């Protein structure tokens, strides 16, 4: 019983960490895209 709960807690924690990492990566990508758009607008 305790082993099952420990495994489930580890899986949930792992999924949470993966979700946070994915969100941070997406925000970085979005920020880079925004900066590139601003640079293109300055050219005109």
N, C-alpha and C positions, 0 to 999 in steps of 0.2 A: 504494500500500500504506500509506504513512505517512498520507496524507490520509484513507483509510478508517478507520484506527485512531484518528486524531484526531477524526473525526466520531463514531465510536462512543463514545469517551471523553467527548465533549461531551454526547451524548445520555444516557449513564449518569449523568453529573454532574447534568444538568438533572433527571432523574427522581429522583435522590436529594434534591436541594434541594426539589422539589415534595412529596416524601414527608414530609420533615421539617416543611415549612410546614403540610401537612395535619394532621400529628400535633399540632403546637403549637396549631393552631386548634381541634382536637377537644378537647384538654386544657383550653383556656380555656373552651370551651362547657360541658364537664363540670363545671368548677369553679364557673361561674356557676349552673348547675342545682343543684349541691350547696348553694351559699349560699342560693339561693331556697328550697330544701327546709328548711333549718335555720330560716330566717325564718318559714316557714309553721308549723313545729313550735312555735316560741316563742309563736305567737299562741294556741295551745291550752293 
